Amino acid sequence: MRNTLLKYEHNDLNDLDFFACHYVRKAPLYALDEEQNARPLANAFALQNKFGDIVSDKAVSGTYSLENHVDLYTKHNKLLADSDLPTSNIAVVDEVTPDGLKARRSIKFLDTGREVGRNNDLTYCRTDVVNSVNQTWAFQMFGGAYRDYCENSMVFGGDKVAYQKQKHTRHFNPHSILSTANSALSEYERNVEAFNAWKDVLVTDKMAMEFLAEAMCKYSDKEIEKRAMELVGADADDPYIKYNKKKLASLLVIWNDYSKHNSLGKNKWALYNTLTHFATHTHETYNIVAQDKHGIDYDTEHCTGRIGKNTNALQASNQGKSYTLTEQHDRSKNIAFVVTTPAWQGIGQVA
């Protein structure tokens, strides 16, 4: 029976059977010559799984460095064993995309818990290793502090995280990148210091709304121009034209949850959790109040993700909507950029 599980949560570092089910190899590609004989194509290979299925419509070259998930995470385990990280008490989340070509292993080290803010708001050291076997994702490793509440994956930009990235080229060297694990604890301490500083930075509802609108909900210039042309009498500065107001309303619901109901307070730490919640909870549906093009309010629902052809069968815990590892990955990269922008850095700065 073929493995169809896309997410596996456990606490055994050496349990890699989940990834072994998604092993692929480079298989020669053939073409028919003039005599209708099959001849191997030069420097062109197909990615083939253990069942003999071709799993990607893109050929790879002979120089493509294929690093199967199970092999990569075996190497990661060896480096973790030689690091200062406490590996006896851990929480592991293994994930793959439906085709098995992309994977992420997240390891949370439960003996490193530190409180941020109040109400037992625990943060743990964690490493995330991202891999693909079809050239779609570069190999990446993150290490640092991650918060326990709602299992938000903490994403950073700039120098606030132990982070390495490398493409699967001829000179691909996973060992040099996985060595980031050795600095994960020191990065974790710096991350916790940043979190504690952020909880003391006041962010009002108005500040949160303005930041989220500009950083997360503003249409591209091309889209703004298109929308302005479709609405007679509208201009590019009209908020209805400029921003995705349903998305903004949903983000403000999340902000309200963290800043009020979850008792984090109205601060930069709560705003950060709003961003990371959106990145990792990719298909939640919210009841919001929206406005039509005439400025009239109406009640509606807004889903924070898209249900498309690449949506997998894994169900979100409370909404019954599917989510994708790919969308989580893309959103996290965007948040990592957002927190390096002057707009984010300027929150709490005295003019």
Summary of the structure (lengths in Angstrom):
residues: 351
radius of gyration: 22.7
end to end distance: 62.8
largest distance: 77.4
contacts: 1061
relative contact order: 0.11
helix: 34%
strand: 26%
